[in-house]
Amino acid sequence: MARASGRSRGRAVNGILVLDKPVGMGSNEVLQRIKRLYRARKAGHTGSLDRLASGLLPICFGEATKLSGYLLNADKHYVATFLLGVTTSTGDAEGEVVSRRPVPDLTESAIERAVKRFRGEIEQIPPMHSALKHKGRRLYQLAHEGIVVERQPRRVTIHRFDVRRAEGERIEVEVLCSKGTYIRTLAEDLGTELGCGASVVALRRIGAGPFVAGDMIELPTIESMASKGPGSLDALLQSMEAAVSQWPSVRLPEGVAFYLRKGQPVLVPHSPTEGWVRIHSERAGFIGVGEVLDDGRIAPRRLFVSG
């Protein structure tokens, strides 16, 4: 998770803002603006979006940053437009054009056959223009210096890859994918499969983990409300628990919660037998998340200062 820099000053804000990031702003840039509007002491975003991209960007405040890793690891949902016949240095419209090739006369069935090959578990080679590190340096930093290094393929899962519309040289697609998936790489690989190359000209994220398009709040709305004072913005926040709302919940008697807060796994009757859970205590409500151990006990993984 990327966090806003600066001294630890400001309000103690806890919760999650589901931001609709505008095109033309970097994720860290918009994070800094949001943090200033809220006058928040601590904030971070979960999962960068390129300047070209828009859409769903969860901003975690305060104690909610403890759950950022779970949002980073969650599935993502995108709508994108691919331009056939054009490849660029970055895989999208921000890069320099590397090649232009004629686009063959593609039928719907031909496009569907090509798309079908990228559904399910596939391997992707991360692009040079990415935030991954090589010997301590970001790949995009090396790319800006004209340096290209070998990258190892990574396995990702494409749960859904559907063509919404295909008109001329443009294909609009919808993609539901696992963490670490690069839509630019998906466009380039599909372009190679179609024999003409491709790049991304529009990208919008419409889902991340439990959050969907209807949860998003636009930046102008936030800026307008901020004129009434930063406290008024708190009404826009979702609870910390919203980040893991799809997990089953267990409720602990206060006596059992006492031991869990000390870091000890606890046995909870009638609780799930595997996986991750939301943890509630009788007195404080939502107090964190845990994982079910092999022996059935629930081990604390992230607990909050307060419920």
Stockholm file with secondary structure:
# STOCKHOLM 1.0

chainA/1-307         MARASGRSRGRAVNGILVLDKPVGMGSNEVLQRIKRLYRARKAGHTGSLDRLASGLLPICFGEATKLSGYLLNADKHYVATFLLGVTTSTGDAEGEVVSRRPVPDLTESAIERAVKRFRGEIEQIPPMHSALKHKGRRLYQLAHEGIVVERQPRRVTIHRFDVRRAEGERIEVEVLCSKGTYIRTLAEDLGTELGCGASVVALRRIGAGPFVAGDMIELPTIESMASKGPGSLDALLQSMEAAVSQWPSVRLPEGVAFYLRKGQPVLVPHSPTEGWVRIHSERAGFIGVGEVLDDGRIAPRRLFVSG
#=GR chainA/1-307 SS CEECCSCSCSBCCCEEEEEEECTTCCHHHHHHHHHHHHTBSCEEESSCCCTTCEEEEEEEEGGGGGGHHHHHTSCEEEEEEEEETEEESSSBTTSCEEEECCCCCCCHHHHHHHHHTTSEEEEECCCSSSSCEETTEEHHHHHHTTCCCCCCCEEEEEEEEEEEEEETTEEEEEEEECTTCCHHHHHHHHHHHHTSCEEEEEEEEEEETTEEGGGCEEHHHHHHHHTTCGGGGGGGCBCGGGGGTTSCEEEECHHHHHHHHTTCCBCCTTCCSSSEEEEEETTTEEEEEEEECTTSCEEEEEECSCC
#=GC SS_cons         CEECCSCSCSBCCCEEEEEEECTTCCHHHHHHHHHHHHTBSCEEESSCCCTTCEEEEEEEEGGGGGGHHHHHTSCEEEEEEEEETEEESSSBTTSCEEEECCCCCCCHHHHHHHHHTTSEEEEECCCSSSSCEETTEEHHHHHHTTCCCCCCCEEEEEEEEEEEEEETTEEEEEEEECTTCCHHHHHHHHHHHHTSCEEEEEEEEEEETTEEGGGCEEHHHHHHHHTTCGGGGGGGCBCGGGGGTTSCEEEECHHHHHHHHTTCCBCCTTCCSSSEEEEEETTTEEEEEEEECTTSCEEEEEECSCC
//
